[in-house]
Amino acid sequence: MPVRKYYDIEEKVINASDVVGVTKKIPIGKNEGWDGYTLRVFKIAPGGNTPKHKHDWEHVNYIISGKGKLTIDGREHEVSQKDFAFVPPNALHQFQNPFDKDFEFICIVPNRGEY
């Protein structure tokens, strides 16, 4: 598996009507030889959010920096640097950043959740 430098990885803005202030990087996935899973890095700007959504795959999350809110099936959790979170399959979920600094986290999903 290759070593990749954070600042060399392309950052894509997520454009959708129910997404505000979110970017994504894909450091490791099928293109880097990881069969089955993809490691993504999301950054949510202050006041931003992912969509409220659900799907039939799980997420494994690790908070890199900042803090935010993760709502899973109506239950809100505040998460911050060095915290972990698991979003089960078919759970309605959303990440939000109501705070004044960027909120950045790793999100690992099965490849069908990315490709």
C-alpha positions as CSV (number, residue, x, y, z in Angstrom):
1,M,0.0,0.0,0.0
2,P,1.4,3.4,-0.9
3,V,2.2,6.2,1.5
4,R,0.3,9.3,0.6
5,K,0.8,12.8,1.9
6,Y,-2.4,14.6,3.2
7,Y,-1.7,17.8,1.3
8,D,-1.1,15.9,-2.0
9,I,-4.6,14.3,-2.0
10,E,-7.2,16.0,-4.1
11,E,-10.0,17.7,-2.1
12,K,-13.4,17.7,-3.7
13,V,-16.3,20.0,-2.7
14,I,-19.5,18.0,-2.2
15,N,-22.2,19.8,-4.2
16,A,-25.8,18.8,-3.3
17,S,-28.8,20.7,-2.2
18,D,-28.8,19.3,1.3
19,V,-25.0,19.6,1.9
20,V,-23.4,22.7,3.2
21,G,-19.6,23.4,3.5
22,V,-18.3,19.8,3.1
23,T,-15.2,18.6,1.3
24,K,-13.9,15.1,0.8
25,K,-10.5,13.4,0.2
26,I,-10.0,9.7,-0.6
27,P,-6.5,8.8,0.7
28,I,-7.0,5.0,0.5
29,G,-9.4,2.9,-1.5
30,K,-9.6,0.5,-4.4
31,N,-7.3,2.6,-6.5
32,E,-4.6,2.2,-3.8
33,G,-5.2,-1.6,-3.6
34,W,-7.6,-1.8,-0.6
35,D,-10.1,-4.4,-1.6
36,G,-13.4,-4.0,0.0
37,Y,-13.1,-0.7,1.8
38,T,-12.5,3.0,1.3
39,L,-11.0,5.5,3.8
40,R,-12.3,9.0,3.3
41,V,-11.6,12.2,5.0
42,F,-14.4,14.7,5.3
43,K,-14.1,18.3,6.4
44,I,-17.1,20.3,7.5
45,A,-16.8,24.1,7.7
46,P,-18.4,26.0,10.6
47,G,-22.2,26.0,10.0
48,G,-22.0,23.1,7.6
49,N,-23.6,19.7,7.4
50,T,-23.8,16.4,5.5
51,P,-27.3,15.3,4.4
52,K,-29.6,13.4,6.6
53,H,-29.5,10.0,5.0
54,K,-29.4,6.2,5.4
55,H,-28.1,3.2,3.5
56,D,-27.4,-0.5,3.9
57,W,-23.7,-0.1,4.9
58,E,-21.9,0.9,8.1
59,H,-19.5,3.8,8.7
60,V,-16.5,3.6,11.0
61,N,-15.4,7.2,12.0
62,Y,-12.5,8.8,13.8
63,I,-12.4,12.5,14.6
64,I,-9.2,14.1,13.4
65,S,-9.8,17.7,14.5
66,G,-12.4,20.1,15.7
67,K,-15.7,19.0,17.1
68,G,-19.2,18.4,15.7
69,K,-22.5,16.7,16.1
70,L,-23.4,13.3,14.8
71,T,-27.1,12.4,14.9
72,I,-27.9,8.7,14.6
73,D,-31.6,7.7,14.5
74,G,-32.7,10.9,16.2
75,R,-30.0,10.7,19.0
76,E,-27.5,13.5,18.9
77,H,-23.9,13.0,20.0
78,E,-21.2,15.6,20.4
79,V,-17.9,14.3,19.0
80,S,-14.5,15.8,19.1
81,Q,-10.8,15.2,18.4
82,K,-9.7,11.6,19.0
83,D,-13.3,10.3,19.4
84,F,-14.6,7.3,17.5
85,A,-18.1,6.6,16.2
86,F,-19.9,3.7,14.5
87,V,-22.9,4.3,12.3
88,P,-24.8,1.0,11.8
89,P,-26.4,0.0,8.5
90,N,-29.8,1.5,7.8
91,A,-29.5,4.2,10.5
92,L,-30.7,7.7,9.6
93,H,-27.6,9.9,10.3
94,Q,-26.1,13.3,9.8
95,F,-22.9,15.1,10.7
96,Q,-23.1,18.8,11.6
97,N,-20.7,21.5,12.5
98,P,-22.4,24.3,14.6
99,F,-19.0,25.3,16.0
100,D,-16.5,28.0,14.9
101,K,-13.6,25.8,13.6
102,D,-13.4,23.1,10.9
103,F,-14.6,19.7,11.9
104,E,-12.6,16.9,10.2
105,F,-13.0,13.2,10.4
106,I,-12.1,9.9,8.8
107,C,-15.0,7.8,7.5
108,I,-14.4,4.2,6.4
109,V,-17.0,2.5,4.4
110,P,-17.3,-0.7,2.2
111,N,-16.4,0.2,-1.4
112,R,-20.1,0.0,-2.4
113,G,-20.6,3.1,-0.2
114,E,-18.1,5.1,-2.3
115,Y,-17.9,3.6,-5.8
